[in-house]
Amino acid sequence: MAPEYETGTRERVPAGATATTRPRTPRLDQPRPPRRRILPEWDPEAFGRLSERIARFIGTGRFLVGMTVVIVVWLLWNIFAPRDLRFDNYPFIFLTLMLSLQASYAAPLILLAQNRQDDRDRVNLEQDRRQNERSIADTEYLTREIAALRIGLGEVATRDWIRSELQDMVKELDGHRNGHHEHSAFHAVSAERSRGRDADDR
């Protein structure tokens, strides 16, 4: 008889085209699809450059002159213009609100520009420190090399030393030559004396 299979213990998984789809793990060699974000995205670098431009413009005399002209025109218009054309009567609440709004935006932009400048200064200081360390290391290396060359040159025969040695040798040779001449002259005189004595004896 054919063996009976247990039912209920194992489930047969269909294979082929009729197989059920299993949850796949994301592949590591493929980027994930972009997620939908509610908030808009912006480039921090571009925003930082824009804030620096605004901060530089706020710190110029052109901005101060333009702002002063706008405030003066605003005040004169709302004082001397007909009542129907005035849009901000005394005590100029709308002007105060606009100036407060401008100051509330200007302060963070200036702080952001200062932070970026501090980051650049920190990077520049780090690069300068590394450059100074390399310069100090190169200077110490050159100092050691120069000291080694001086020590080596101290053991090398210089022109003056050779000249002095040659002069000493010449003096020694002259002394030997003069001594030889005196010795030969002494022998010649003694020989002549001996010859004279022999002649007298005869």
PyMOL commands that place a pseudoatom at each C-alpha (Angstrom):
pseudoatom trace, name=CA, resn=MET, resi=1, chain=A, elem=C, hetatm=0, pos=[0.000, 0.000, 0.000]
pseudoatom trace, name=CA, resn=ALA, resi=2, chain=A, elem=C, hetatm=0, pos=[1.078, 3.550, -0.625]
pseudoatom trace, name=CA, resn=PRO, resi=3, chain=A, elem=C, hetatm=0, pos=[2.334, 5.389, 2.426]
pseudoatom trace, name=CA, resn=GLU, resi=4, chain=A, elem=C, hetatm=0, pos=[-0.078, 7.780, 3.962]
pseudoatom trace, name=CA, resn=TYR, resi=5, chain=A, elem=C, hetatm=0, pos=[0.993, 11.404, 4.242]
pseudoatom trace, name=CA, resn=GLU, resi=6, chain=A, elem=C, hetatm=0, pos=[0.234, 13.382, 7.336]
pseudoatom trace, name=CA, resn=THR, resi=7, chain=A, elem=C, hetatm=0, pos=[-2.202, 16.146, 6.732]
pseudoatom trace, name=CA, resn=GLY, resi=8, chain=A, elem=C, hetatm=0, pos=[-2.144, 19.458, 8.554]
pseudoatom trace, name=CA, resn=THR, resi=9, chain=A, elem=C, hetatm=0, pos=[1.468, 19.252, 9.667]
pseudoatom trace, name=CA, resn=ARG, resi=10, chain=A, elem=C, hetatm=0, pos=[3.090, 20.748, 6.561]
pseudoatom trace, name=CA, resn=GLU, resi=11, chain=A, elem=C, hetatm=0, pos=[1.772, 23.084, 3.962]
pseudoatom trace, name=CA, resn=ARG, resi=12, chain=A, elem=C, hetatm=0, pos=[2.757, 22.517, 0.422]
pseudoatom trace, name=CA, resn=VAL, resi=13, chain=A, elem=C, hetatm=0, pos=[4.166, 25.676, -1.170]
pseudoatom trace, name=CA, resn=PRO, resi=14, chain=A, elem=C, hetatm=0, pos=[3.206, 25.921, -4.812]
pseudoatom trace, name=CA, resn=ALA, resi=15, chain=A, elem=C, hetatm=0, pos=[6.138, 26.454, -7.133]
pseudoatom trace, name=CA, resn=GLY, resi=16, chain=A, elem=C, hetatm=0, pos=[6.436, 28.116, -10.497]
pseudoatom trace, name=CA, resn=ALA, resi=17, chain=A, elem=C, hetatm=0, pos=[4.150, 30.816, -11.794]
pseudoatom trace, name=CA, resn=THR, resi=18, chain=A, elem=C, hetatm=0, pos=[1.459, 29.995, -9.255]
pseudoatom trace, name=CA, resn=ALA, resi=19, chain=A, elem=C, hetatm=0, pos=[3.788, 30.603, -6.291]
pseudoatom trace, name=CA, resn=THR, resi=20, chain=A, elem=C, hetatm=0, pos=[2.617, 33.106, -3.718]
pseudoatom trace, name=CA, resn=THR, resi=21, chain=A, elem=C, hetatm=0, pos=[4.664, 36.303, -3.497]
pseudoatom trace, name=CA, resn=ARG, resi=22, chain=A, elem=C, hetatm=0, pos=[6.776, 36.532, -0.362]
pseudoatom trace, name=CA, resn=PRO, resi=23, chain=A, elem=C, hetatm=0, pos=[7.806, 39.877, 1.170]
pseudoatom trace, name=CA, resn=ARG, resi=24, chain=A, elem=C, hetatm=0, pos=[11.165, 40.677, -0.345]
pseudoatom trace, name=CA, resn=THR, resi=25, chain=A, elem=C, hetatm=0, pos=[13.962, 42.224, 1.624]
pseudoatom trace, name=CA, resn=PRO, resi=26, chain=A, elem=C, hetatm=0, pos=[15.348, 45.374, -0.015]
pseudoatom trace, name=CA, resn=ARG, resi=27, chain=A, elem=C, hetatm=0, pos=[18.422, 44.809, -2.090]
pseudoatom trace, name=CA, resn=LEU, resi=28, chain=A, elem=C, hetatm=0, pos=[21.595, 46.451, -0.857]
pseudoatom trace, name=CA, resn=ASP, resi=29, chain=A, elem=C, hetatm=0, pos=[22.969, 47.129, -4.326]
pseudoatom trace, name=CA, resn=GLN, resi=30, chain=A, elem=C, hetatm=0, pos=[20.017, 49.297, -5.352]
pseudoatom trace, name=CA, resn=PRO, resi=31, chain=A, elem=C, hetatm=0, pos=[19.033, 52.693, -3.909]
pseudoatom trace, name=CA, resn=ARG, resi=32, chain=A, elem=C, hetatm=0, pos=[15.764, 53.015, -2.111]
pseudoatom trace, name=CA, resn=PRO, resi=33, chain=A, elem=C, hetatm=0, pos=[12.965, 54.827, -3.867]
pseudoatom trace, name=CA, resn=PRO, resi=34, chain=A, elem=C, hetatm=0, pos=[12.570, 58.423, -2.665]
pseudoatom trace, name=CA, resn=ARG, resi=35, chain=A, elem=C, hetatm=0, pos=[10.081, 58.938, 0.095]
pseudoatom trace, name=CA, resn=ARG, resi=36, chain=A, elem=C, hetatm=0, pos=[7.351, 61.454, -0.101]
pseudoatom trace, name=CA, resn=ARG, resi=37, chain=A, elem=C, hetatm=0, pos=[7.932, 64.350, 2.229]
pseudoatom trace, name=CA, resn=ILE, resi=38, chain=A, elem=C, hetatm=0, pos=[5.391, 66.820, 3.396]
pseudoatom trace, name=CA, resn=LEU, resi=39, chain=A, elem=C, hetatm=0, pos=[7.815, 69.672, 4.017]
pseudoatom trace, name=CA, resn=PRO, resi=40, chain=A, elem=C, hetatm=0, pos=[9.602, 71.201, 1.041]
pseudoatom trace, name=CA, resn=GLU, resi=41, chain=A, elem=C, hetatm=0, pos=[13.279, 70.478, 0.621]
pseudoatom trace, name=CA, resn=TRP, resi=42, chain=A, elem=C, hetatm=0, pos=[15.970, 73.090, 0.140]
pseudoatom trace, name=CA, resn=ASP, resi=43, chain=A, elem=C, hetatm=0, pos=[19.679, 73.178, -0.345]
pseudoatom trace, name=CA, resn=PRO, resi=44, chain=A, elem=C, hetatm=0, pos=[21.389, 74.268, 2.910]
pseudoatom trace, name=CA, resn=GLU, resi=45, chain=A, elem=C, hetatm=0, pos=[24.412, 75.540, 1.009]
pseudoatom trace, name=CA, resn=ALA, resi=46, chain=A, elem=C, hetatm=0, pos=[22.316, 77.707, -1.284]
pseudoatom trace, name=CA, resn=PHE, resi=47, chain=A, elem=C, hetatm=0, pos=[20.322, 79.021, 1.676]
pseudoatom trace, name=CA, resn=GLY, resi=48, chain=A, elem=C, hetatm=0, pos=[23.555, 79.823, 3.497]
pseudoatom trace, name=CA, resn=ARG, resi=49, chain=A, elem=C, hetatm=0, pos=[24.930, 81.713, 0.486]
pseudoatom trace, name=CA, resn=LEU, resi=50, chain=A, elem=C, hetatm=0, pos=[21.677, 83.677, 0.243]
pseudoatom trace, name=CA, resn=SER, resi=51, chain=A, elem=C, hetatm=0, pos=[21.830, 84.549, 3.943]
pseudoatom trace, name=CA, resn=GLU, resi=52, chain=A, elem=C, hetatm=0, pos=[25.406, 85.762, 3.543]
pseudoatom trace, name=CA, resn=ARG, resi=53, chain=A, elem=C, hetatm=0, pos=[24.423, 87.983, 0.636]
pseudoatom trace, name=CA, resn=ILE, resi=54, chain=A, elem=C, hetatm=0, pos=[21.546, 89.460, 2.625]
pseudoatom trace, name=CA, resn=ALA, resi=55, chain=A, elem=C, hetatm=0, pos=[23.788, 89.991, 5.672]
pseudoatom trace, name=CA, resn=ARG, resi=56, chain=A, elem=C, hetatm=0, pos=[26.426, 91.702, 3.533]
pseudoatom trace, name=CA, resn=PHE, resi=57, chain=A, elem=C, hetatm=0, pos=[23.770, 93.945, 1.967]
pseudoatom trace, name=CA, resn=ILE, resi=58, chain=A, elem=C, hetatm=0, pos=[22.318, 94.838, 5.378]
pseudoatom trace, name=CA, resn=GLY, resi=59, chain=A, elem=C, hetatm=0, pos=[25.772, 95.869, 6.564]
pseudoatom trace, name=CA, resn=THR, resi=60, chain=A, elem=C, hetatm=0, pos=[26.301, 98.367, 3.718]
pseudoatom trace, name=CA, resn=GLY, resi=61, chain=A, elem=C, hetatm=0, pos=[25.632, 102.088, 3.651]
pseudoatom trace, name=CA, resn=ARG, resi=62, chain=A, elem=C, hetatm=0, pos=[23.309, 101.659, 0.667]
pseudoatom trace, name=CA, resn=PHE, resi=63, chain=A, elem=C, hetatm=0, pos=[20.877, 99.662, 2.794]
pseudoatom trace, name=CA, resn=LEU, resi=64, chain=A, elem=C, hetatm=0, pos=[20.939, 102.261, 5.577]
pseudoatom trace, name=CA, resn=VAL, resi=65, chain=A, elem=C, hetatm=0, pos=[20.356, 105.123, 3.143]
pseudoatom trace, name=CA, resn=GLY, resi=66, chain=A, elem=C, hetatm=0, pos=[17.550, 103.247, 1.364]
pseudoatom trace, name=CA, resn=MET, resi=67, chain=A, elem=C, hetatm=0, pos=[15.885, 102.303, 4.637]
pseudoatom trace, name=CA, resn=THR, resi=68, chain=A, elem=C, hetatm=0, pos=[16.095, 105.903, 5.864]
pseudoatom trace, name=CA, resn=VAL, resi=69, chain=A, elem=C, hetatm=0, pos=[14.552, 107.204, 2.629]
pseudoatom trace, name=CA, resn=VAL, resi=70, chain=A, elem=C, hetatm=0, pos=[11.697, 104.690, 2.851]
pseudoatom trace, name=CA, resn=ILE, resi=71, chain=A, elem=C, hetatm=0, pos=[10.946, 105.626, 6.485]
pseudoatom trace, name=CA, resn=VAL, resi=72, chain=A, elem=C, hetatm=0, pos=[11.058, 109.364, 5.750]
pseudoatom trace, name=CA, resn=VAL, resi=73, chain=A, elem=C, hetatm=0, pos=[8.764, 108.997, 2.720]
pseudoatom trace, name=CA, resn=TRP, resi=74, chain=A, elem=C, hetatm=0, pos=[6.444, 106.774, 4.777]
pseudoatom trace, name=CA, resn=LEU, resi=75, chain=A, elem=C, hetatm=0, pos=[6.207, 109.348, 7.568]
pseudoatom trace, name=CA, resn=LEU, resi=76, chain=A, elem=C, hetatm=0, pos=[5.765, 112.348, 5.281]
pseudoatom trace, name=CA, resn=TRP, resi=77, chain=A, elem=C, hetatm=0, pos=[3.093, 110.584, 3.240]
pseudoatom trace, name=CA, resn=ASN, resi=78, chain=A, elem=C, hetatm=0, pos=[1.095, 109.545, 6.279]
pseudoatom trace, name=CA, resn=ILE, resi=79, chain=A, elem=C, hetatm=0, pos=[1.351, 113.047, 7.794]
pseudoatom trace, name=CA, resn=PHE, resi=80, chain=A, elem=C, hetatm=0, pos=[0.810, 115.412, 4.863]
pseudoatom trace, name=CA, resn=ALA, resi=81, chain=A, elem=C, hetatm=0, pos=[-1.192, 113.299, 2.416]
pseudoatom trace, name=CA, resn=PRO, resi=82, chain=A, elem=C, hetatm=0, pos=[-5.008, 113.588, 2.290]
pseudoatom trace, name=CA, resn=ARG, resi=83, chain=A, elem=C, hetatm=0, pos=[-6.805, 111.521, 4.920]
pseudoatom trace, name=CA, resn=ASP, resi=84, chain=A, elem=C, hetatm=0, pos=[-8.344, 109.226, 2.333]
pseudoatom trace, name=CA, resn=LEU, resi=85, chain=A, elem=C, hetatm=0, pos=[-4.872, 108.313, 0.944]
pseudoatom trace, name=CA, resn=ARG, resi=86, chain=A, elem=C, hetatm=0, pos=[-3.181, 107.704, 4.273]
pseudoatom trace, name=CA, resn=PHE, resi=87, chain=A, elem=C, hetatm=0, pos=[-2.647, 104.021, 5.078]
pseudoatom trace, name=CA, resn=ASP, resi=88, chain=A, elem=C, hetatm=0, pos=[-0.784, 104.298, 8.410]
pseudoatom trace, name=CA, resn=ASN, resi=89, chain=A, elem=C, hetatm=0, pos=[-1.920, 107.125, 10.642]
pseudoatom trace, name=CA, resn=TYR, resi=90, chain=A, elem=C, hetatm=0, pos=[-0.157, 108.283, 13.747]
pseudoatom trace, name=CA, resn=PRO, resi=91, chain=A, elem=C, hetatm=0, pos=[1.334, 106.499, 15.823]
pseudoatom trace, name=CA, resn=PHE, resi=92, chain=A, elem=C, hetatm=0, pos=[2.443, 104.573, 12.714]
pseudoatom trace, name=CA, resn=ILE, resi=93, chain=A, elem=C, hetatm=0, pos=[1.678, 101.090, 14.009]
pseudoatom trace, name=CA, resn=PHE, resi=94, chain=A, elem=C, hetatm=0, pos=[2.077, 99.461, 10.625]
pseudoatom trace, name=CA, resn=LEU, resi=95, chain=A, elem=C, hetatm=0, pos=[5.573, 101.000, 10.215]
pseudoatom trace, name=CA, resn=THR, resi=96, chain=A, elem=C, hetatm=0, pos=[6.562, 99.688, 13.642]
pseudoatom trace, name=CA, resn=LEU, resi=97, chain=A, elem=C, hetatm=0, pos=[5.277, 96.243, 12.675]
pseudoatom trace, name=CA, resn=MET, resi=98, chain=A, elem=C, hetatm=0, pos=[7.263, 96.269, 9.424]
pseudoatom trace, name=CA, resn=LEU, resi=99, chain=A, elem=C, hetatm=0, pos=[10.454, 97.356, 11.160]
pseudoatom trace, name=CA, resn=SER, resi=100, chain=A, elem=C, hetatm=0, pos=[10.017, 94.649, 13.814]
pseudoatom trace, name=CA, resn=LEU, resi=101, chain=A, elem=C, hetatm=0, pos=[9.428, 92.035, 11.124]
pseudoatom trace, name=CA, resn=GLN, resi=102, chain=A, elem=C, hetatm=0, pos=[12.529, 93.201, 9.253]
pseudoatom trace, name=CA, resn=ALA, resi=103, chain=A, elem=C, hetatm=0, pos=[14.623, 93.044, 12.446]
pseudoatom trace, name=CA, resn=SER, resi=104, chain=A, elem=C, hetatm=0, pos=[13.281, 89.592, 13.379]
pseudoatom trace, name=CA, resn=TYR, resi=105, chain=A, elem=C, hetatm=0, pos=[14.405, 88.214, 10.018]
pseudoatom trace, name=CA, resn=ALA, resi=106, chain=A, elem=C, hetatm=0, pos=[17.657, 90.162, 9.834]
pseudoatom trace, name=CA, resn=ALA, resi=107, chain=A, elem=C, hetatm=0, pos=[19.024, 88.907, 13.161]
pseudoatom trace, name=CA, resn=PRO, resi=108, chain=A, elem=C, hetatm=0, pos=[18.866, 85.139, 12.323]
pseudoatom trace, name=CA, resn=LEU, resi=109, chain=A, elem=C, hetatm=0, pos=[20.250, 85.764, 8.850]
pseudoatom trace, name=CA, resn=ILE, resi=110, chain=A, elem=C, hetatm=0, pos=[23.189, 87.685, 10.298]
pseudoatom trace, name=CA, resn=LEU, resi=111, chain=A, elem=C, hetatm=0, pos=[23.785, 84.944, 12.874]
pseudoatom trace, name=CA, resn=LEU, resi=112, chain=A, elem=C, hetatm=0, pos=[23.697, 82.278, 10.165]
pseudoatom trace, name=CA, resn=ALA, resi=113, chain=A, elem=C, hetatm=0, pos=[26.196, 84.232, 8.070]
pseudoatom trace, name=CA, resn=GLN, resi=114, chain=A, elem=C, hetatm=0, pos=[28.434, 84.630, 11.125]
pseudoatom trace, name=CA, resn=ASN, resi=115, chain=A, elem=C, hetatm=0, pos=[28.275, 80.896, 11.827]
pseudoatom trace, name=CA, resn=ARG, resi=116, chain=A, elem=C, hetatm=0, pos=[29.291, 80.112, 8.268]
pseudoatom trace, name=CA, resn=GLN, resi=117, chain=A, elem=C, hetatm=0, pos=[32.133, 82.612, 8.518]
pseudoatom trace, name=CA, resn=ASP, resi=118, chain=A, elem=C, hetatm=0, pos=[33.224, 81.033, 11.810]
pseudoatom trace, name=CA, resn=ASP, resi=119, chain=A, elem=C, hetatm=0, pos=[33.257, 77.616, 10.148]
pseudoatom trace, name=CA, resn=ARG, resi=120, chain=A, elem=C, hetatm=0, pos=[35.391, 78.956, 7.307]
pseudoatom trace, name=CA, resn=ASP, resi=121, chain=A, elem=C, hetatm=0, pos=[37.734, 80.651, 9.760]
pseudoatom trace, name=CA, resn=ARG, resi=122, chain=A, elem=C, hetatm=0, pos=[38.037, 77.417, 11.730]
pseudoatom trace, name=CA, resn=VAL, resi=123, chain=A, elem=C, hetatm=0, pos=[38.924, 75.494, 8.576]
pseudoatom trace, name=CA, resn=ASN, resi=124, chain=A, elem=C, hetatm=0, pos=[41.428, 78.174, 7.544]
pseudoatom trace, name=CA, resn=LEU, resi=125, chain=A, elem=C, hetatm=0, pos=[43.009, 78.141, 10.999]
pseudoatom trace, name=CA, resn=GLU, resi=126, chain=A, elem=C, hetatm=0, pos=[43.310, 74.360, 10.872]
pseudoatom trace, name=CA, resn=GLN, resi=127, chain=A, elem=C, hetatm=0, pos=[44.954, 74.543, 7.454]
pseudoatom trace, name=CA, resn=ASP, resi=128, chain=A, elem=C, hetatm=0, pos=[47.311, 77.285, 8.673]
pseudoatom trace, name=CA, resn=ARG, resi=129, chain=A, elem=C, hetatm=0, pos=[48.196, 75.196, 11.729]
pseudoatom trace, name=CA, resn=ARG, resi=130, chain=A, elem=C, hetatm=0, pos=[49.006, 72.186, 9.561]
pseudoatom trace, name=CA, resn=GLN, resi=131, chain=A, elem=C, hetatm=0, pos=[51.031, 74.362, 7.199]
pseudoatom trace, name=CA, resn=ASN, resi=132, chain=A, elem=C, hetatm=0, pos=[52.963, 75.787, 10.134]
pseudoatom trace, name=CA, resn=GLU, resi=133, chain=A, elem=C, hetatm=0, pos=[53.638, 72.292, 11.456]
pseudoatom trace, name=CA, resn=ARG, resi=134, chain=A, elem=C, hetatm=0, pos=[54.939, 71.224, 8.043]
pseudoatom trace, name=CA, resn=SER, resi=135, chain=A, elem=C, hetatm=0, pos=[57.092, 74.355, 7.832]
pseudoatom trace, name=CA, resn=ILE, resi=136, chain=A, elem=C, hetatm=0, pos=[58.533, 73.719, 11.303]
pseudoatom trace, name=CA, resn=ALA, resi=137, chain=A, elem=C, hetatm=0, pos=[59.260, 70.098, 10.419]
pseudoatom trace, name=CA, resn=ASP, resi=138, chain=A, elem=C, hetatm=0, pos=[60.966, 71.154, 7.171]
pseudoatom trace, name=CA, resn=THR, resi=139, chain=A, elem=C, hetatm=0, pos=[62.996, 73.789, 9.021]
pseudoatom trace, name=CA, resn=GLU, resi=140, chain=A, elem=C, hetatm=0, pos=[64.145, 71.273, 11.629]
pseudoatom trace, name=CA, resn=TYR, resi=141, chain=A, elem=C, hetatm=0, pos=[65.091, 68.810, 8.893]
pseudoatom trace, name=CA, resn=LEU, resi=142, chain=A, elem=C, hetatm=0, pos=[67.101, 71.455, 7.039]
pseudoatom trace, name=CA, resn=THR, resi=143, chain=A, elem=C, hetatm=0, pos=[68.781, 72.495, 10.297]
pseudoatom trace, name=CA, resn=ARG, resi=144, chain=A, elem=C, hetatm=0, pos=[69.846, 68.912, 10.970]
pseudoatom trace, name=CA, resn=GLU, resi=145, chain=A, elem=C, hetatm=0, pos=[71.122, 68.556, 7.412]
pseudoatom trace, name=CA, resn=ILE, resi=146, chain=A, elem=C, hetatm=0, pos=[73.146, 71.779, 7.661]
pseudoatom trace, name=CA, resn=ALA, resi=147, chain=A, elem=C, hetatm=0, pos=[74.632, 70.647, 10.984]
pseudoatom trace, name=CA, resn=ALA, resi=148, chain=A, elem=C, hetatm=0, pos=[75.587, 67.306, 9.425]
pseudoatom trace, name=CA, resn=LEU, resi=149, chain=A, elem=C, hetatm=0, pos=[77.203, 69.107, 6.484]
pseudoatom trace, name=CA, resn=ARG, resi=150, chain=A, elem=C, hetatm=0, pos=[79.182, 71.322, 8.857]
pseudoatom trace, name=CA, resn=ILE, resi=151, chain=A, elem=C, hetatm=0, pos=[80.401, 68.303, 10.769]
pseudoatom trace, name=CA, resn=GLY, resi=152, chain=A, elem=C, hetatm=0, pos=[81.330, 66.594, 7.518]
pseudoatom trace, name=CA, resn=LEU, resi=153, chain=A, elem=C, hetatm=0, pos=[83.127, 69.685, 6.220]
pseudoatom trace, name=CA, resn=GLY, resi=154, chain=A, elem=C, hetatm=0, pos=[85.097, 69.910, 9.456]
pseudoatom trace, name=CA, resn=GLU, resi=155, chain=A, elem=C, hetatm=0, pos=[86.710, 66.573, 8.593]
pseudoatom trace, name=CA, resn=VAL, resi=156, chain=A, elem=C, hetatm=0, pos=[87.459, 67.482, 4.962]
pseudoatom trace, name=CA, resn=ALA, resi=157, chain=A, elem=C, hetatm=0, pos=[90.854, 68.915, 4.012]
pseudoatom trace, name=CA, resn=THR, resi=158, chain=A, elem=C, hetatm=0, pos=[90.391, 72.549, 3.080]
pseudoatom trace, name=CA, resn=ARG, resi=159, chain=A, elem=C, hetatm=0, pos=[92.619, 74.638, 0.824]
pseudoatom trace, name=CA, resn=ASP, resi=160, chain=A, elem=C, hetatm=0, pos=[94.152, 76.582, 3.692]
pseudoatom trace, name=CA, resn=TRP, resi=161, chain=A, elem=C, hetatm=0, pos=[94.954, 73.405, 5.600]
pseudoatom trace, name=CA, resn=ILE, resi=162, chain=A, elem=C, hetatm=0, pos=[96.640, 71.832, 2.555]
pseudoatom trace, name=CA, resn=ARG, resi=163, chain=A, elem=C, hetatm=0, pos=[98.564, 75.053, 1.917]
pseudoatom trace, name=CA, resn=SER, resi=164, chain=A, elem=C, hetatm=0, pos=[99.817, 75.171, 5.508]
pseudoatom trace, name=CA, resn=GLU, resi=165, chain=A, elem=C, hetatm=0, pos=[100.871, 71.509, 5.349]
pseudoatom trace, name=CA, resn=LEU, resi=166, chain=A, elem=C, hetatm=0, pos=[102.744, 72.082, 2.103]
pseudoatom trace, name=CA, resn=GLN, resi=167, chain=A, elem=C, hetatm=0, pos=[104.511, 75.109, 3.587]
pseudoatom trace, name=CA, resn=ASP, resi=168, chain=A, elem=C, hetatm=0, pos=[105.574, 73.031, 6.577]
pseudoatom trace, name=CA, resn=MET, resi=169, chain=A, elem=C, hetatm=0, pos=[106.903, 70.316, 4.268]
pseudoatom trace, name=CA, resn=VAL, resi=170, chain=A, elem=C, hetatm=0, pos=[108.804, 72.886, 2.201]
pseudoatom trace, name=CA, resn=LYS, resi=171, chain=A, elem=C, hetatm=0, pos=[110.341, 74.289, 5.369]
pseudoatom trace, name=CA, resn=GLU, resi=172, chain=A, elem=C, hetatm=0, pos=[111.344, 70.798, 6.486]
pseudoatom trace, name=CA, resn=LEU, resi=173, chain=A, elem=C, hetatm=0, pos=[112.916, 70.066, 3.077]
pseudoatom trace, name=CA, resn=ASP, resi=174, chain=A, elem=C, hetatm=0, pos=[114.786, 73.354, 3.145]
pseudoatom trace, name=CA, resn=GLY, resi=175, chain=A, elem=C, hetatm=0, pos=[116.050, 72.543, 6.626]
pseudoatom trace, name=CA, resn=HIS, resi=176, chain=A, elem=C, hetatm=0, pos=[117.230, 69.106, 5.509]
pseudoatom trace, name=CA, resn=ARG, resi=177, chain=A, elem=C, hetatm=0, pos=[118.900, 70.584, 2.438]
pseudoatom trace, name=CA, resn=ASN, resi=178, chain=A, elem=C, hetatm=0, pos=[120.715, 73.257, 4.448]
pseudoatom trace, name=CA, resn=GLY, resi=179, chain=A, elem=C, hetatm=0, pos=[121.863, 70.641, 6.969]
pseudoatom trace, name=CA, resn=HIS, resi=180, chain=A, elem=C, hetatm=0, pos=[123.151, 68.442, 4.182]
pseudoatom trace, name=CA, resn=HIS, resi=181, chain=A, elem=C, hetatm=0, pos=[125.146, 71.321, 2.684]
pseudoatom trace, name=CA, resn=GLU, resi=182, chain=A, elem=C, hetatm=0, pos=[126.668, 72.191, 6.063]
pseudoatom trace, name=CA, resn=HIS, resi=183, chain=A, elem=C, hetatm=0, pos=[127.567, 68.531, 6.662]
pseudoatom trace, name=CA, resn=SER, resi=184, chain=A, elem=C, hetatm=0, pos=[129.231, 68.207, 3.240]
pseudoatom trace, name=CA, resn=ALA, resi=185, chain=A, elem=C, hetatm=0, pos=[131.124, 71.475, 3.754]
pseudoatom trace, name=CA, resn=PHE, resi=186, chain=A, elem=C, hetatm=0, pos=[132.347, 70.243, 7.123]
pseudoatom trace, name=CA, resn=HIS, resi=187, chain=A, elem=C, hetatm=0, pos=[133.577, 67.018, 5.541]
pseudoatom trace, name=CA, resn=ALA, resi=188, chain=A, elem=C, hetatm=0, pos=[135.329, 68.980, 2.771]
pseudoatom trace, name=CA, resn=VAL, resi=189, chain=A, elem=C, hetatm=0, pos=[137.117, 71.238, 5.282]
pseudoatom trace, name=CA, resn=SER, resi=190, chain=A, elem=C, hetatm=0, pos=[138.166, 68.287, 7.384]
pseudoatom trace, name=CA, resn=ALA, resi=191, chain=A, elem=C, hetatm=0, pos=[139.448, 66.488, 4.275]
pseudoatom trace, name=CA, resn=GLU, resi=192, chain=A, elem=C, hetatm=0, pos=[141.495, 69.512, 3.245]
pseudoatom trace, name=CA, resn=ARG, resi=193, chain=A, elem=C, hetatm=0, pos=[142.968, 69.741, 6.733]
pseudoatom trace, name=CA, resn=SER, resi=194, chain=A, elem=C, hetatm=0, pos=[143.929, 66.082, 6.674]
pseudoatom trace, name=CA, resn=ARG, resi=195, chain=A, elem=C, hetatm=0, pos=[145.575, 66.523, 3.293]
pseudoatom trace, name=CA, resn=GLY, resi=196, chain=A, elem=C, hetatm=0, pos=[147.574, 69.506, 4.612]
pseudoatom trace, name=CA, resn=ARG, resi=197, chain=A, elem=C, hetatm=0, pos=[148.752, 67.465, 7.558]
pseudoatom trace, name=CA, resn=ASP, resi=198, chain=A, elem=C, hetatm=0, pos=[149.864, 64.650, 5.267]
pseudoatom trace, name=CA, resn=ALA, resi=199, chain=A, elem=C, hetatm=0, pos=[151.838, 67.080, 3.111]
pseudoatom trace, name=CA, resn=ASP, resi=200, chain=A, elem=C, hetatm=0, pos=[153.551, 68.549, 6.152]
pseudoatom trace, name=CA, resn=ASP, resi=201, chain=A, elem=C, hetatm=0, pos=[154.464, 65.100, 7.371]
pseudoatom trace, name=CA, resn=ARG, resi=202, chain=A, elem=C, hetatm=0, pos=[156.132, 64.327, 4.111]
for i in range(1, 202): cmd.bond("trace and resi %d" % i, "trace and resi %d" % (i + 1))
show_as sticks, trace
zoom trace
